[in-house]
C-alpha cells in the first residue's frame, strides 16, 4: 500500500501577464521528509510555493492535503491547514519589536479580546530561549542585521507548529553556525512527521538534507528523484538544460592599474577599527569574514550611509570626505546592498523606473525626461546584462531574484562608476544566474573598474577575486594573494581574535 502524500499538487498552471509561470505542475511531499526544489531563477519554484501558501491561486489544477482536495484562498486559510512559509525576501516592519514580529497576526489575547502583552512577552522569551537565540523581545527589527531577521523569520514559521513547512532560501543570509542550528531543527521536525518543501541554490546543503529532489525549468517539472540517485553535476545539468563546464568564468591574467581607492585606519566606534586597504584599477578584491565581522559596516561607511569616526579615504590619489551617499556617487562610487528588497529596489515601480533611478539627470530634455532616450538606454543595458523580463514596464517585484539583482547592477552601471562595492551580490541566486553575475563582474574589472566584493561563500571569493582581505571582530586580520587562496587559510584569519 502506497502512503498518501501529506501534500500533493496535480496539474497546476499559473499565468501572469506576458508569462506562463507554471505549466502542468504535479508535485508531492511525504510526511517526515524534505523535498527540495531546484531550478534557475524564474523556473517557477517560488510561484509554486506561494500557491501552496495561498498567496497565489492556480488557474488550473488541484491541491490535496492528506489525499483530500482543498482550496487555499489566502495565507490565513493555508495556516488553518497547518501550512507555514519562510520567505526568501524578508517581509517585516522595521519599527516593530522582536515580540511583535514573532506574533504578528497571531497575538495572544485576554478575556476582553485585547492583546495580552504580558503573555506575548513570556511566550517570546520562552521561544527565544528554546531556540538559543540571544535577542531582546523589545529590540526593534530596524536595529537588527539581515541575518538576525532571517533567523527570527525561521523561528516564527516553526512556532506555528505546521505540518507542512515551506522554506524558500532560508540560509541565504545566515552564518554557518546558524545553518547548523537550522539543520538540527529540520531533523527534529522530520522526526515529528513534518513535511518540508525546501528551496536552495546551495548544492552542498541540498545533498545534506534532501530526501527527494525535484528540478524545475521554465515553469515545468523536469524530473523528480530520490536524492540518493542524483549528484551535483546531474542536478545542474537538469536545471540549466546543458552541462556547465565551470561555475566561474575564465579570467585572463592582467596587471592591476593604479590605486583607485585607498583607505587608511578607518574606524567607526566599536563597530570596526583601523581598517586599511587598497583597490586598484582592474582588480576584484574580496572581503571575507564571519557574520558580524564588520564587512558590511565598512562598505556602508565608504558609501556614506553611516558616519566615520576617524581615518582617511583617498580616491584616485586625492583625499576625499564622504559625508553622505551623494558625496560617494559624485566621486564615482556605487554600492550594491546585501538587502536587495530593502535598499536596492522600489518593488511597486517597474523595471525602467528602477533602472533609471540613479541617473535621471542624464536623460533629461528641455521639458522633462526624454522617454525615448531613457528607453533606448535601458533596453541596451538590459540586453547587455541579459535581464529576463516581459517588458521594461513590468513591475520589478514580479521578476526573479537574479533578474532583480541585474537591474540593481544596471542602475549603477548607467552612472559609469569607477569603484563598485558589492555586498553579497549573488545572495539568493541560482547557479546559472550566479555565473552571469560573475562574468559581468569579471568584465567590469577588465574594463578598468575596481571591485570590492563581500561574500559569505568562500568558494565564490576564491573563484572570482584577485586578492582577499579577511575581517575578524571589526579589524582586518590578514590579506591573501591568489597563490595562498584556500578555505582553510580564510577561516584561520576569520577566527583570529
Secondary structure, 3 states (H helix, E strand, C coil): CCCCCCEEEEEEEEEECCEEEEEEEEEEECCCCEEEEECCCCCCHHHHHHHHCCCCCCCEEEEEECCEEECCCCHHHHHHCCEEEECCCCCCCCCCEHHHHHCCCCCCECCCCCECHHHHHHHHHHHHHHHCCCCCCCCEHHHCCHHHHHHHHHHHHHHCCCCEEEEECCCCCCCHHHHHHHHHHHHHHHHCCCEEEEECCCHHHHHHHCCEEEEEECCEEEEEEEHHHCCHHHHHHHHHCCCCCCCCCCCCCCCCCCEEEEEEEEEECCCEEEEEEEEECCCEEEEECCCCCCHHHHHHHHCCCCCCCEEEEEECCEEECCCCHHHHHHCCEEEECCCHHHHHCCCCCEHHHHHHHHHHHHHEECCEECHHHHHHHHHHHHHHHCCCCCCCCCEHHHCCHHHHHHHHHHHHHCCCCCEEEEECCCCCCCHHHHHHHHHHHHHHHHCCCEEEEECCCHHHHHHHCCEEEEEECCEEEEEEEHHHCCHHHHHHHHCCC
